[in-house]
Amino acid sequence: MGKNDPSTNESEFLLEALRNQQRVDGRGIYDMRSIDIAFGADYGHVKVQLGRTRITAIVTAEVVRPRADKPTEGLLVFNTEISPMANPAAEHHTRLEQEVMIARMVEKALRRSRAIDTEGLCIVSGEKVWRIRVDLHFLDNDGNLVDCASLATIIALLHFRRPDVSVIGEEVTIHPIDERNPVPLSIHHIPISTTFCFFDQGELLVVDPSYLEERVKQGDMTITMNVHKELCALSKAGGIPLDVDQITRCSQISQVKVAEITELIEKALADDKAARATR
């Protein structure tokens, strides 16, 4: 048993509770933990808390030369950093693997579903485009980093404003925020991730797994959807096999969660906008 593995008693207690449709932290098997969204003073600075899992997302923009094969598209890049304090028991290489996995999953959900209009980031074709960078800092890990990271990323992108630009002939002028109102990114839809963990050969499942549940699980799956019930991404890396009925059941649960979370995000953004208007 590794130093980060749960004890036999912990595992058996958790499984027995799940067989009785209960969870160790008091939630129902389909319940998510509470979501808290806090915005920083600058646009694109967001802290999201899912239960006791905390992530800070910071979005920045700079003008760069586009890729040669995509001269009219801006760039969208992600960087993840898991603080050693977020999970002191984890080995360094384990944290590095988690960072890479989470960055890939978040990027896949946003890029493949074309949630962000990258062509809208073009300033001068083949010469200048915006490069949008999302930095995710993981402060506390109490389970389900993927969903929390996904939330923090899309909320920060929705909240972000880039400087306005004017192009006259070959002259490009980037206007400071105090000179012209900054411009929001063009975002087509809001992809939301929902992670499931499976136990007892797939007979038992939970939504939004805690840290202990993640260590006892036999498999997991993350479904990313939007409020229009469009599937943006599905990720299942190893673990026990699942039948079609189980996947369908998870997608139906995900639809409900996505609608609730999207409403929460829109309200938080509207409240922040109203608060800034009164300053």
Buried (B, 14 or more C-beta within 10 A) or exposed (E): EEEEEBEEEBBEBBBEBBEEEBBBBEBEBBBBBEBEBEBBEEBBBBBBBBBEBBBBBBBBBEBEEBEEEBBEBBBBEBEBEBBEEBBEEBEEEBBEEBBEBBBEBBBBBBBEBEBBBBBBBBBBEEEBBBBBBBBBBBBBBBBBBBBBBBBBBBBBBBBBBBBBBEEEEEEBEBBEEEEBEBBEBEBEBBBBBBBBBBBEEBEBBBBBBBBBBBBBBEBBBBBBBBBEEEEBBBBBEEBBEBEEEBBEBBBEBBBEBBBBBBEBBEEBBEEBEEEEEEE
